[in-house]
Amino acid sequence: MVSTGTPNGGSPTWVDEEVFEEFEDHPAHVDTERLSWEDAWGLMTPNWYGHTTGDWGPWNDYVGREFETGGTKDTRMQSICSATKDEDVIVYTIGYDITANGNAETQLETCASSLNHYYPTDGANIGNAFSSIASNVKNLRLTQ
């Protein structure tokens, strides 16, 4: 079964695949090419889907979920950093072109395994930060 959708927000019209090609002139018809669900959902927004099918469930699930506060993001990041360090993973962080002593720097310093594992940098010296991290990783591999 294939839904042809409806242009005016009504219920979708369901048809057998054999007769789907007859609906090429239907206002909601886009293409007769068969897509995987992943490809199809990747091409349509929840808003487009709601207007086309009249089913606003995906839109209602989506609206308001695309925004998170900075505090929520910081908390989630620190939770991930702590869980990573709890597994004895050494965490390096790079503060690329951020404000010194600002919230971003504080979060990156806290996330790093130590202050020596945090690298404040800008475009001019970012290569040095990566070289230092690479050197530290090589030394760890040789000694542990």
N, CA, C and O atoms as a MOPAC input file, in Angstrom:
PM7 MOZYME 1SCF
protein

 N      0.84000 1    -1.17700 1     0.00000 1
 C      0.00000 1     0.00000 1     0.00000 1
 C      0.88700 1     1.24300 1     0.00000 1
 O      1.95000 1     1.26300 1     0.62100 1
 N      0.44300 1     2.26000 1    -0.69300 1
 C      1.16700 1     3.51300 1    -0.79600 1
 C      0.19900 1     4.64700 1    -0.52100 1
 O     -0.92900 1     4.64000 1    -1.01600 1
 N      0.63400 1     5.62000 1     0.26500 1
 C     -0.20600 1     6.78000 1     0.51800 1
 C      0.09500 1     7.84300 1    -0.52100 1
 O      1.25300 1     8.19100 1    -0.74700 1
 N     -0.94100 1     8.35300 1    -1.14600 1
 C     -0.74600 1     9.46000 1    -2.07900 1
 C     -0.81300 1    10.77800 1    -1.36000 1
 O     -0.47200 1    11.80800 1    -1.94300 1
 N     -1.24300 1    10.78900 1    -0.11000 1
 C     -1.35500 1    12.01800 1     0.64700 1
 C     -2.50900 1    12.86400 1     0.14400 1
 O     -3.17500 1    12.50800 1    -0.82900 1
 N     -2.74100 1    13.97200 1     0.80300 1
 C     -3.78200 1    14.89700 1     0.36200 1
 C     -3.25600 1    16.31100 1     0.46400 1
 O     -2.57300 1    16.63700 1     1.43500 1
 N     -3.54800 1    17.15600 1    -0.49900 1
 C     -3.01800 1    18.51200 1    -0.47500 1
 C     -3.73400 1    19.44000 1     0.48500 1
 O     -3.18200 1    20.47900 1     0.84600 1
 N     -4.95300 1    19.10100 1     0.91600 1
 C     -5.73500 1    20.02400 1     1.73700 1
 C     -5.83200 1    19.60800 1     3.19600 1
 O     -6.71500 1    20.08000 1     3.91200 1
 N     -4.94600 1    18.73700 1     3.64700 1
 C     -4.91700 1    18.38000 1     5.05800 1
 C     -5.88000 1    17.28600 1     5.45600 1
 O     -6.03800 1    17.02500 1     6.64900 1
 N     -6.54200 1    16.62400 1     4.49200 1
 C     -7.44500 1    15.53500 1     4.82000 1
 C     -6.67800 1    14.25400 1     5.06300 1
 O     -5.44900 1    14.24700 1     5.12400 1
 N     -7.42500 1    13.16500 1     5.20000 1
 C     -6.79400 1    11.87300 1     5.41300 1
 C     -6.09600 1    11.41400 1     4.14700 1
 O     -6.55100 1    11.72300 1     3.04600 1
 N     -4.99100 1    10.67600 1     4.28500 1
 C     -4.29700 1    10.19300 1     3.09100 1
 C     -5.13100 1     9.15800 1     2.34100 1
 O     -5.94700 1     8.44900 1     2.93100 1
 N     -4.91300 1     9.08600 1     1.05300 1
 C     -5.57200 1     8.09400 1     0.21600 1
 C     -4.60800 1     6.93800 1     0.02200 1
 O     -3.48500 1     7.14000 1    -0.44200 1
 N     -5.03600 1     5.71200 1     0.37700 1
 C     -4.17300 1     4.54900 1     0.26700 1
 C     -4.55400 1     3.75900 1    -0.96400 1
 O     -5.73400 1     3.49800 1    -1.20100 1
 N     -3.56000 1     3.37500 1    -1.75000 1
 C     -3.80100 1     2.61800 1    -2.97600 1
 C     -2.81400 1     1.46700 1    -3.06100 1
 O     -1.74400 1     1.50700 1    -2.45400 1
 N     -3.18300 1     0.43700 1    -3.82200 1
 C     -2.25900 1    -0.66400 1    -4.08100 1
 C     -1.13200 1    -0.17000 1    -4.97800 1
 O     -1.32300 1     0.74200 1    -5.78200 1
 N      0.05300 1    -0.78100 1    -4.83500 1
 C      1.20100 1    -0.36400 1    -5.63700 1
 C      0.93400 1    -0.45900 1    -7.13100 1
 O      1.43800 1     0.35000 1    -7.91000 1
 N      0.13400 1    -1.45500 1    -7.53400 1
 C     -0.11200 1    -1.66000 1    -8.96400 1
 C     -0.81100 1    -0.46300 1    -9.60900 1
 O     -0.60700 1    -0.18700 1   -10.79100 1
 N     -1.63300 1     0.24700 1    -8.83500 1
 C     -2.36600 1     1.37800 1    -9.41600 1
 C     -1.73300 1     2.72300 1    -9.06000 1
 O     -2.25000 1     3.77600 1    -9.43400 1
 N     -0.61500 1     2.68500 1    -8.33700 1
 C      0.01000 1     3.93300 1    -7.90300 1
 C      0.40000 1     4.82000 1    -9.08400 1
 O      0.24300 1     6.03900 1    -9.02800 1
 N      0.91100 1     4.20000 1   -10.15900 1
 C      1.34400 1     4.99400 1   -11.29300 1
 C      0.20000 1     5.80200 1   -11.91600 1
 O      0.45500 1     6.78900 1   -12.60500 1
 N     -1.05100 1     5.40000 1   -11.68600 1
 C     -2.18600 1     6.14800 1   -12.20300 1
 C     -2.33800 1     7.51000 1   -11.52300 1
 O     -3.06400 1     8.37000 1   -12.02100 1
 N     -1.67300 1     7.70700 1   -10.41300 1
 C     -1.83800 1     8.92500 1    -9.63400 1
 C     -0.76400 1     9.97600 1    -9.93700 1
 O     -0.54600 1    10.88200 1    -9.13300 1
 N     -0.09900 1     9.86500 1   -11.07800 1
 C      0.95300 1    10.82500 1   -11.40400 1
 C      0.42800 1    12.25200 1   -11.47900 1
 O      1.18800 1    13.19600 1   -11.26300 1
 N     -0.84600 1    12.42700 1   -11.77700 1
 C     -1.41500 1    13.77100 1   -11.86700 1
 C     -2.03100 1    14.24000 1   -10.55000 1
 O     -2.57100 1    15.34400 1   -10.47900 1
 N     -1.95700 1    13.42000 1    -9.51800 1
 C     -2.49500 1    13.78100 1    -8.20500 1
 C     -1.69900 1    14.97100 1    -7.64700 1
 O     -0.47800 1    14.99100 1    -7.79700 1
 N     -2.34000 1    15.96400 1    -7.01200 1
 C     -1.62900 1    17.15400 1    -6.51600 1
 C     -0.51100 1    16.85200 1    -5.52100 1
 O      0.44600 1    17.62100 1    -5.42700 1
 N     -0.61000 1    15.76100 1    -4.78400 1
 C      0.43400 1    15.43600 1    -3.80900 1
 C      1.52300 1    14.55400 1    -4.40400 1
 O      2.49200 1    14.22500 1    -3.72000 1
 N      1.37700 1    14.16800 1    -5.66300 1
 C      2.36300 1    13.29200 1    -6.29700 1
 C      3.68200 1    14.02200 1    -6.50500 1
 O      3.70400 1    15.14200 1    -7.01400 1
 N      4.76300 1    13.39400 1    -6.11700 1
 C      6.08700 1    13.97700 1    -6.28600 1
 C      6.87300 1    13.18900 1    -7.31400 1
 O      7.44700 1    13.76300 1    -8.24000 1
 N      6.90000 1    11.85900 1    -7.15100 1
 C      7.69600 1    11.01900 1    -8.03400 1
 C      7.23100 1     9.57600 1    -7.87500 1
 O      6.70600 1     9.19600 1    -6.82900 1
 N      7.42600 1     8.78700 1    -8.90700 1
 C      7.06500 1     7.37200 1    -8.81500 1
 C      8.25900 1     6.51200 1    -8.41600 1
 O      8.11600 1     5.29700 1    -8.27500 1
 N      9.41800 1     7.10700 1    -8.23300 1
 C     10.59000 1     6.34800 1    -7.81300 1
 C     10.38900 1     5.84500 1    -6.39600 1
 O     10.01900 1     6.61100 1    -5.50600 1
 N     10.63100 1     4.56400 1    -6.18600 1
 C     10.50300 1     3.98200 1    -4.85600 1
 C     11.73000 1     4.32900 1    -4.04000 1
 O     12.85800 1     4.11100 1    -4.48200 1
 N     11.51600 1     4.87000 1    -2.84900 1
 C     12.59300 1     5.23800 1    -1.94400 1
 C     12.53500 1     4.37700 1    -0.69800 1
 O     11.47200 1     3.89000 1    -0.31200 1
 N     13.69100 1     4.19300 1    -0.07000 1
 C     13.68700 1     3.55000 1     1.24200 1
 C     13.04300 1     4.52700 1     2.21600 1
 O     12.95500 1     5.72100 1     1.92800 1
 N     12.58800 1     4.03000 1     3.37200 1
 C     12.00000 1     4.91400 1     4.37100 1
 C     12.99900 1     5.97100 1     4.81200 1
 O     12.64500 1     7.13200 1     5.01400 1
 N     14.25700 1     5.55300 1     4.95800 1
 C     15.27800 1     6.50200 1     5.39000 1
 C     15.42900 1     7.63500 1     4.37600 1
 O     15.49500 1     8.80400 1     4.75800 1
 N     15.48200 1     7.29700 1     3.08500 1
 C     15.60100 1     8.32400 1     2.04800 1
 C     14.35600 1     9.20100 1     1.99300 1
 O     14.45900 1    10.42200 1     1.87900 1
 N     13.18500 1     8.58200 1     2.07300 1
 C     11.94000 1     9.34900 1     1.99200 1
 C     11.82500 1    10.33700 1     3.14400 1
 O     11.51000 1    11.50600 1     2.92400 1
 N     12.07600 1     9.87900 1     4.37700 1
 C     11.96300 1    10.77500 1     5.53200 1
 C     13.04200 1    11.84300 1     5.50000 1
 O     12.84500 1    12.94100 1     6.02000 1
 N     14.18800 1    11.52900 1     4.88900 1
 C     15.24300 1    12.52200 1     4.76400 1
 C     14.88500 1    13.65100 1     3.80600 1
 O     15.46100 1    14.73600 1     3.88800 1
 N     13.94600 1    13.41100 1     2.90400 1
 C     13.55700 1    14.40700 1     1.91200 1
 C     12.36900 1    15.25700 1     2.33500 1
 O     12.08500 1    16.27700 1     1.70600 1
 N     11.68000 1    14.85700 1     3.37900 1
 C     10.49900 1    15.62700 1     3.76800 1
 C     10.61500 1    16.11900 1     5.19800 1
 O     11.05700 1    15.39100 1     6.08700 1
 N     10.22200 1    17.33600 1     5.40300 1
 C     10.20800 1    17.90400 1     6.74400 1
 C      8.90400 1    17.52300 1     7.43100 1
 O      7.93300 1    17.18200 1     6.75600 1
 N      8.86100 1    17.57300 1     8.75800 1
 C      7.59000 1    17.31600 1     9.44100 1
 C      6.48700 1    18.28100 1     8.99200 1
 O      5.31700 1    17.90300 1     8.94100 1
 N      6.85600 1    19.52300 1     8.66600 1
 C      5.87800 1    20.49600 1     8.19800 1
 C      5.30300 1    20.07600 1     6.83900 1
 O      4.09000 1    20.11400 1     6.63200 1
 N      6.18700 1    19.67600 1     5.91800 1
 C      5.73600 1    19.22400 1     4.58900 1
 C      4.82600 1    18.00600 1     4.73600 1
 O      3.77800 1    17.92000 1     4.09700 1
 N      5.24200 1    17.06900 1     5.58600 1
 C      4.46300 1    15.85200 1     5.79700 1
 C      3.08200 1    16.19200 1     6.34300 1
 O      2.08600 1    15.62500 1     5.89300 1
 N      3.00700 1    17.10600 1     7.30500 1
 C      1.71700 1    17.50400 1     7.86900 1
 C      0.81300 1    18.13600 1     6.83400 1
 O     -0.37200 1    17.80800 1     6.76400 1
 N      1.35400 1    19.04100 1     6.02500 1
 C      0.55000 1    19.68600 1     4.98500 1
 C      0.10500 1    18.68800 1     3.91600 1
 O     -1.00500 1    18.79000 1     3.39300 1
 N      0.96100 1    17.73100 1     3.59500 1
 C      0.65400 1    16.79000 1     2.52700 1
 C     -0.31900 1    15.71100 1     2.96000 1
 O     -1.23000 1    15.36000 1     2.21000 1
 N     -0.13600 1    15.17900 1     4.16800 1
 C     -0.95000 1    14.03900 1     4.60200 1
 C     -2.05100 1    14.40700 1     5.58100 1
 O     -3.00100 1    13.64600 1     5.76300 1
 N     -1.93200 1    15.55800 1     6.20800 1
 C     -2.89100 1    15.92400 1     7.25000 1
 C     -2.55700 1    15.31000 1     8.59900 1
 O     -3.26100 1    15.55300 1     9.57900 1
 N     -1.49100 1    14.51500 1     8.66500 1
 C     -1.05300 1    13.89700 1     9.91000 1
 C      0.00100 1    14.80700 1    10.53700 1
 O      1.14100 1    14.84800 1    10.07500 1
 N     -0.37800 1    15.53700 1    11.58600 1
 C      0.53200 1    16.48600 1    12.21200 1
 C      1.28100 1    15.88400 1    13.39600 1
 O      1.96900 1    16.60800 1    14.11500 1
 N      1.16300 1    14.57600 1    13.61400 1
 C      1.87400 1    13.93100 1    14.71900 1
 C      3.37600 1    14.15200 1    14.68200 1
 O      3.95000 1    14.55200 1    15.69500 1
 N      4.04600 1    13.90500 1    13.54100 1
 C      5.49600 1    14.14500 1    13.49900 1
 C      5.85900 1    15.60000 1    13.77200 1
 O      6.86700 1    15.87400 1    14.42300 1
 N      5.04700 1    16.53700 1    13.27900 1
 C      5.31300 1    17.94900 1    13.52800 1
 C      5.19900 1    18.24900 1    15.02500 1
 O      6.04500 1    18.94100 1    15.59000 1
 N      4.15200 1    17.72500 1    15.65900 1
 C      3.95300 1    17.95800 1    17.08700 1
 C      5.08400 1    17.35300 1    17.90800 1
 O      5.47200 1    17.90500 1    18.93800 1
 N      5.61400 1    16.21300 1    17.45000 1
 C      6.74300 1    15.60000 1    18.15000 1
 C      8.01700 1    16.42300 1    17.98600 1
 O      8.89000 1    16.41300 1    18.85500 1
 N      8.11500 1    17.13900 1    16.86000 1
 C      9.33000 1    17.86800 1    16.51000 1
 C      9.39900 1    19.26000 1    17.12500 1
 O     10.44800 1    19.66300 1    17.62600 1
 N      8.29900 1    19.99300 1    17.09300 1
 C      8.29100 1    21.39000 1    17.51800 1
 C      8.69100 1    21.50600 1    18.98700 1
 O      8.17200 1    20.78800 1    19.84300 1
 N      9.60000 1    22.40000 1    19.25900 1
 C     10.04900 1    22.65100 1    20.62300 1
 C     11.15800 1    21.73600 1    21.08100 1
 O     11.72500 1    21.95000 1    22.15200 1
 N     11.48300 1    20.72500 1    20.30300 1
 C     12.53200 1    19.79400 1    20.71000 1
 C     13.87600 1    20.14100 1    20.06500 1
 O     14.89700 1    19.53400 1    20.38500 1
 N     13.87100 1    21.10600 1    19.16700 1
 C     15.10500 1    21.43100 1    18.46900 1
 C     15.96500 1    22.43800 1    19.24400 1
 O     17.06600 1    22.77300 1    18.80600 1
 N     15.47700 1    22.91700 1    20.37900 1
 C     16.20900 1    23.90500 1    21.15200 1
 C     16.52000 1    23.36600 1    22.53800 1
 O     15.66300 1    22.77800 1    23.19700 1
 N     17.75000 1    23.57200 1    22.96900 1
 C     18.15600 1    23.23300 1    24.33700 1
 C     18.87400 1    24.45000 1    24.91000 1
 O     19.54200 1    25.18300 1    24.18100 1
 N     18.73700 1    24.65700 1    26.17800 1
 C     19.42400 1    25.77600 1    26.81000 1
 C     20.91100 1    25.46900 1    26.91100 1
 O     21.33000 1    24.31300 1    26.85300 1
 N     21.69800 1    26.52700 1    27.06200 1
 C     23.13200 1    26.35100 1    27.23700 1
 C     23.44700 1    25.52700 1    28.47500 1
 O     24.36000 1    24.70000 1    28.46300 1
 N     22.69300 1    25.75300 1    29.53800 1
 C     22.91100 1    24.99600 1    30.77000 1
 C     22.67700 1    23.50400 1    30.57900 1
 O     23.42300 1    22.68000 1    31.10600 1
 N     21.64100 1    23.16100 1    29.82400 1
 C     21.36200 1    21.74600 1    29.54700 1
 C     22.49500 1    21.13700 1    28.73600 1
 O     22.92900 1    20.01800 1    29.00900 1
 N     22.97100 1    21.86900 1    27.74300 1
 C     24.08300 1    21.37100 1    26.92300 1
 C     25.34700 1    21.19000 1    27.76600 1
 O     26.05400 1    20.19200 1    27.62300 1
 N     25.62800 1    22.15500 1    28.64200 1
 C     26.80400 1    22.05000 1    29.51200 1
 C     26.70400 1    20.83000 1    30.41700 1
 O     27.67300 1    20.08900 1    30.58000 1
 N     25.52700 1    20.62500 1    31.00400 1
 C     25.32400 1    19.48000 1    31.89800 1
 C     25.52200 1    18.16400 1    31.15400 1
 O     26.17700 1    17.25200 1    31.65700 1
 N     24.95500 1    18.07100 1    29.95900 1
 C     25.10800 1    16.83900 1    29.16400 1
 C     26.56700 1    16.60800 1    28.78700 1
 O     27.06600 1    15.48600 1    28.85800 1
 N     27.24300 1    17.67900 1    28.38600 1
 C     28.64900 1    17.54800 1    28.01400 1
 C     29.47300 1    17.06000 1    29.20400 1
 O     30.28200 1    16.14300 1    29.06300 1
 N     29.27500 1    17.66000 1    30.35700 1
 C     30.04600 1    17.26000 1    31.53000 1
 C     29.72700 1    15.83100 1    31.95400 1
 O     30.60100 1    15.11800 1    32.44700 1
 N     28.49600 1    15.41700 1    31.76600 1
 C     28.12700 1    14.03800 1    32.06800 1
 C     28.88700 1    13.06900 1    31.15900 1
 O     29.38600 1    12.03900 1    31.61200 1
 N     28.96700 1    13.41000 1    29.88900 1
 C     29.70700 1    12.56900 1    28.93200 1
 C     31.19400 1    12.57200 1    29.27500 1
 O     31.84100 1    11.52500 1    29.25700 1
 N     31.73100 1    13.74300 1    29.58700 1
 C     33.15100 1    13.84000 1    29.94500 1
 C     33.46300 1    13.00300 1    31.18700 1
 O     34.46000 1    12.28100 1    31.22200 1
 N     32.61100 1    13.10400 1    32.19900 1
 C     32.83000 1    12.33900 1    33.43200 1
 C     32.75500 1    10.84700 1    33.17800 1
 O     33.58500 1    10.09000 1    33.68100 1
 N     31.77500 1    10.41800 1    32.40700 1
 C     31.64400 1     8.98400 1    32.10500 1
 C     32.86000 1     8.48800 1    31.33500 1
 O     33.32400 1     7.36800 1    31.55100 1
 N     33.37000 1     9.31500 1    30.44600 1
 C     34.55400 1     8.93400 1    29.66500 1
 C     35.76700 1     8.81100 1    30.58100 1
 O     36.50400 1     7.82700 1    30.51600 1
 N     35.96800 1     9.80100 1    31.42400 1
 C     37.11600 1     9.76300 1    32.34000 1
 C     36.97900 1     8.63500 1    33.35800 1
 O     37.98800 1     8.07500 1    33.78600 1
 N     35.75300 1     8.28900 1    33.75500 1
 C     35.52800 1     7.17700 1    34.67900 1
 C     35.98800 1     5.85100 1    34.07300 1
 O     36.26300 1     4.89900 1    34.80400 1
 N     36.07200 1     5.78500 1    32.75800 1
 C     36.54900 1     4.57400 1    32.07000 1
 C     38.06100 1     4.62700 1    31.83600 1
 O     38.60000 1     3.86600 1    31.03300 1
 N     38.73600 1     5.53200 1    32.54500 1
 C     40.18500 1     5.71500 1    32.44800 1
 C     40.65200 1     6.13200 1    31.05200 1
 O     41.75000 1     5.77800 1    30.62300 1
 N     39.81200 1     6.88200 1    30.35700 1
 C     40.18700 1     7.45100 1    29.06400 1
 C     40.73500 1     8.84300 1    29.32900 1
 O     40.13600 1     9.62000 1    30.07200 1
 N     41.86300 1     9.15500 1    28.72700 1
 C     42.42900 1    10.49600 1    28.86400 1
 C     41.73700 1    11.39300 1    27.84800 1
 O     41.71300 1    11.09600 1    26.65300 1
 N     41.17600 1    12.49400 1    28.33800 1
 C     40.40700 1    13.40500 1    27.49200 1
 C     41.21100 1    14.67400 1    27.24600 1
 O     41.61200 1    15.36600 1    28.18100 1
 N     41.43800 1    14.96700 1    25.96700 1
 C     42.06400 1    16.21200 1    25.54400 1
 C     40.96600 1    17.10700 1    24.97600 1
 O     40.05400 1    16.62800 1    24.30300 1
 N     41.05600 1    18.39800 1    25.24800 1
 C     40.10600 1    19.34100 1    24.65700 1
 C     40.88800 1    20.50000 1    24.04800 1
 O     41.97100 1    20.85700 1    24.51000 1
 N     40.30500 1    21.07400 1    22.99900 1
 C     40.90300 1    22.22500 1    22.32500 1
 C     39.86200 1    23.33400 1    22.28400 1
 O     38.75700 1    23.14700 1    21.77600 1
 N     40.22600 1    24.47400 1    22.81800 1
 C     39.36400 1    25.65500 1    22.75400 1
 C     39.79100 1    26.49200 1    21.56500 1
 O     40.71200 1    27.30200 1    21.67200 1
 N     39.12800 1    26.30300 1    20.42900 1
 C     39.50700 1    26.99800 1    19.20000 1
 C     38.85900 1    28.37100 1    19.13000 1
 O     37.64300 1    28.49500 1    18.97900 1
 N     39.68400 1    29.38900 1    19.24100 1
 C     39.24700 1    30.77600 1    19.06100 1
 C     38.03800 1    31.12200 1    19.93000 1
 O     37.05200 1    31.68400 1    19.45400 1
 N     38.13800 1    30.77200 1    21.22200 1
 C     37.04800 1    31.09800 1    22.15700 1
 C     37.52600 1    32.16700 1    23.13000 1
 O     38.72300 1    32.43400 1    23.23700 1
 N     36.58900 1    32.77100 1    23.83200 1
 C     36.89500 1    33.82500 1    24.79100 1
 C     37.59700 1    33.24000 1    26.00500 1
 O     37.12700 1    32.27700 1    26.61000 1
 N     38.73400 1    33.84100 1    26.35200 1
 C     39.46300 1    33.40000 1    27.53700 1
 C     38.60400 1    33.63900 1    28.77500 1
 O     37.96300 1    34.68200 1    28.90800 1
 N     38.60000 1    32.67600 1    29.66400 1
 C     37.87100 1    32.72800 1    30.93600 1
 C     36.35200 1    32.76200 1    30.76800 1
 O     35.63900 1    33.05100 1    31.72900 1
 N     35.85000 1    32.47500 1    29.58000 1
 C     34.41000 1    32.42100 1    29.35500 1
 C     33.85700 1    31.04600 1    29.69900 1
 O     34.60000 1    30.15200 1    30.10200 1
 N     32.55900 1    30.88500 1    29.53800 1
 C     31.91100 1    29.61500 1    29.86300 1
 C     32.45100 1    28.46400 1    29.01000 1
 O     32.67700 1    27.36700 1    29.52200 1
 N     32.65700 1    28.70800 1    27.72100 1
 C     33.15400 1    27.63700 1    26.85200 1
 C     34.51100 1    27.13600 1    27.33800 1
 O     34.75600 1    25.93000 1    27.38500 1
 N     35.38400 1    28.06500 1    27.69500 1
 C     36.69900 1    27.64600 1    28.18700 1
 C     36.57300 1    26.87800 1    29.49900 1
 O     37.25200 1    25.87000 1    29.69100 1
 N     35.72800 1    27.33500 1    30.38600 1
 C     35.50400 1    26.64100 1    31.65600 1
 C     35.01800 1    25.21600 1    31.41100 1
 O     35.49800 1    24.27700 1    32.04600 1
 N     34.06800 1    25.05200 1    30.49500 1
 C     33.53500 1    23.72400 1    30.18700 1
 C     34.61800 1    22.81300 1    29.61700 1
 O     34.70500 1    21.64300 1    29.99200 1
 N     35.44600 1    23.34300 1    28.71200 1
 C     36.51000 1    22.53700 1    28.10300 1
 C     37.59600 1    22.18700 1    29.11000 1
 O     38.11600 1    21.07100 1    29.09900 1
 N     37.94200 1    23.12800 1    29.97900 1
 C     38.93300 1    22.84200 1    31.02500 1
 C     38.42100 1    21.75600 1    31.96700 1
 O     39.17100 1    20.85900 1    32.35300 1
 N     37.15500 1    21.83700 1    32.33100 1
 C     36.55600 1    20.85200 1    33.23500 1
 C     36.47300 1    19.48300 1    32.57400 1
 O     36.66000 1    18.45600 1    33.22700 1
 N     36.19400 1    19.47500 1    31.28800 1
 C     36.06800 1    18.20800 1    30.57100 1
 C     37.41200 1    17.50100 1    30.41800 1
 O     37.48100 1    16.27400 1    30.49900 1
 N     38.46000 1    18.25400 1    30.20100 1
 C     39.78500 1    17.66400 1    29.99400 1
 C     40.22100 1    16.89200 1    31.23200 1
 O     39.78600 1    17.18000 1    32.34700 1
 N     41.07900 1    15.91400 1    31.01800 1
 C     41.56000 1    15.10100 1    32.14100 1
 C     42.32300 1    15.92400 1    33.16800 1
 O     42.30700 1    15.59600 1    34.35400 1
 N     42.98100 1    16.97200 1    32.73800 1
 C     43.65000 1    17.92200 1    33.64100 1
 C     43.80500 1    19.22100 1    32.87100 1
 O     43.53100 1    19.27600 1    31.67200 1
 N     44.24700 1    20.26900 1    33.56200 1
 C     44.46700 1    21.53700 1    32.86200 1
 C     45.53600 1    21.39000 1    31.78400 1
 O     45.52200 1    22.12400 1    30.79600 1
 N     46.45700 1    20.45600 1    31.96200 1
 C     47.48200 1    20.21200 1    30.94400 1
 C     46.92200 1    19.51300 1    29.70200 1
 O     47.59700 1    19.43500 1    28.67500 1
 N     45.71100 1    19.01500 1    29.79500 1
 C     45.07800 1    18.34300 1    28.65600 1
 C     44.13500 1    19.26900 1    27.89500 1
 O     43.48200 1    18.84900 1    26.94000 1
 N     44.06700 1    20.52000 1    28.31500 1
 C     43.26500 1    21.53200 1    27.62400 1
 C     44.20400 1    22.44700 1    26.85000 1
 O     45.21200 1    22.91400 1    27.38100 1
 N     43.86100 1    22.70000 1    25.57900 1
 C     44.68000 1    23.52400 1    24.70400 1
 C     43.86900 1    24.70500 1    24.16900 1
 O     43.04000 1    24.53600 1    23.27500 1
 N     44.11100 1    25.92100 1    24.72500 1
 C     43.48000 1    27.09300 1    24.12100 1
 C     44.26200 1    27.44100 1    22.85500 1
 O     45.49200 1    27.49100 1    22.88000 1
 N     43.55600 1    27.68000 1    21.75500 1
 C     44.25800 1    27.91800 1    20.50600 1
 C     43.44300 1    28.78700 1    19.56000 1
 O     42.25900 1    29.04200 1    19.77700 1
 N     44.10300 1    29.22400 1    18.52300 1
 C     43.43200 1    29.94100 1    17.44200 1
 C     43.98000 1    29.38800 1    16.12100 1
 O     44.72800 1    28.41000 1    16.12200 1
 N     43.62500 1    29.98300 1    15.04600 1
 C     44.05700 1    29.47400 1    13.74600 1
 C     45.56400 1    29.43400 1    13.57400 1
 O     46.08300 1    28.58300 1    12.85200 1
 N     46.27700 1    30.35200 1    14.23300 1
 C     47.72300 1    30.43200 1    14.04900 1
 C     48.47100 1    29.28100 1    14.72400 1
 O     49.51900 1    28.86300 1    14.23200 1
 N     47.95600 1    28.76500 1    15.83400 1
 C     48.71700 1    27.74600 1    16.57200 1
 C     47.96000 1    26.43500 1    16.77000 1
 O     48.33700 1    25.63500 1    17.62600 1
 N     46.92000 1    26.20500 1    16.00900 1
 C     46.15800 1    24.96900 1    16.20600 1
 C     46.99900 1    23.73500 1    15.86100 1
 O     46.83100 1    22.67600 1    16.46500 1
 N     47.89700 1    23.87900 1    14.89400 1
 C     48.77900 1    22.76200 1    14.55400 1
 C     49.64300 1    22.34700 1    15.71700 1
 O     49.90400 1    21.16000 1    15.91400 1
 N     50.09000 1    23.32400 1    16.49300 1
 C     50.90300 1    23.01500 1    17.67700 1
 C     50.10400 1    22.20900 1    18.69500 1
 O     50.64000 1    21.29300 1    19.31900 1
 N     48.83000 1    22.54300 1    18.86700 1
 C     47.98400 1    21.81300 1    19.81400 1
 C     47.85400 1    20.35400 1    19.38900 1
 O     48.00500 1    19.44500 1    20.20400 1
 N     47.57000 1    20.14000 1    18.10000 1
 C     47.42700 1    18.76100 1    17.62300 1
 C     48.75200 1    18.00800 1    17.68800 1
 O     48.76600 1    16.81600 1    17.99300 1
 N     49.85400 1    18.67900 1    17.40900 1
 C     51.16500 1    18.02000 1    17.50200 1
 C     51.47000 1    17.61300 1    18.92600 1
 O     51.99100 1    16.52300 1    19.16500 1
 N     51.15000 1    18.48100 1    19.88100 1
 C     51.38200 1    18.16800 1    21.28600 1
 C     50.53300 1    16.97500 1    21.72500 1
 O     51.02200 1    16.07800 1    22.41100 1
 N     49.26700 1    16.97100 1    21.32700 1
 C     48.38600 1    15.84900 1    21.68000 1
 C     48.90500 1    14.56500 1    21.05400 1
 O     48.95100 1    13.52900 1    21.71700 1
 N     49.29400 1    14.61900 1    19.79400 1
 C     49.81500 1    13.42600 1    19.11200 1
 C     51.06500 1    12.91200 1    19.80700 1
 O     51.23400 1    11.70300 1    19.96700 1
 N     51.93400 1    13.81300 1    20.21700 1
 C     53.15000 1    13.41600 1    20.92100 1
 C     52.81800 1    12.74600 1    22.24200 1
 O     53.43000 1    11.74100 1    22.60200 1
 N     51.84200 1    13.30100 1    22.97500 1
 C     51.42500 1    12.70600 1    24.24700 1
 C     50.82500 1    11.32500 1    24.04500 1
 O     51.09000 1    10.41200 1    24.82800 1
 N     50.02500 1    11.16300 1    23.01100 1
 C     49.39600 1     9.87000 1    22.73700 1
 C     50.45100 1     8.83700 1    22.38800 1
 O     50.37100 1     7.69600 1    22.84200 1
 N     51.44100 1     9.22100 1    21.58700 1
 C     52.53100 1     8.29500 1    21.23200 1
 C     53.29700 1     7.86700 1    22.48700 1
 O     53.63700 1     6.69400 1    22.64100 1
 N     53.56900 1     8.82300 1    23.38200 1
 C     54.28000 1     8.49600 1    24.62100 1
 C     53.47400 1     7.55600 1    25.48900 1
 O     54.03200 1     6.64100 1    26.09500 1
 N     52.15700 1     7.76700 1    25.56000 1
 C     51.30900 1     6.87000 1    26.33800 1
 C     51.35500 1     5.46400 1    25.79100 1
 O     51.42800 1     4.49700 1    26.54900 1
 N     51.31400 1     5.34900 1    24.48500 1
 C     51.30600 1     4.04500 1    23.85100 1
 C     52.60600 1     3.30100 1    24.11100 1
 O     52.60200 1     2.08000 1    24.26600 1
 N     53.72200 1     4.02900 1    24.15800 1
 C     55.01600 1     3.40000 1    24.36700 1
 C     55.22900 1     2.96400 1    25.81100 1
 O     55.97300 1     2.01700 1    26.06500 1
 N     54.59400 1     3.63400 1    26.75200 1
 C     54.85300 1     3.33600 1    28.16000 1
 C     53.78300 1     2.48800 1    28.81200 1
 O     54.03500 1     1.89700 1    29.86300 1
 N     52.59300 1     2.40400 1    28.22900 1
 C     51.52900 1     1.65700 1    28.89500 1
 C     51.20800 1     0.37000 1    28.18400 1
 O     50.33100 1    -0.37500 1    28.62100 1

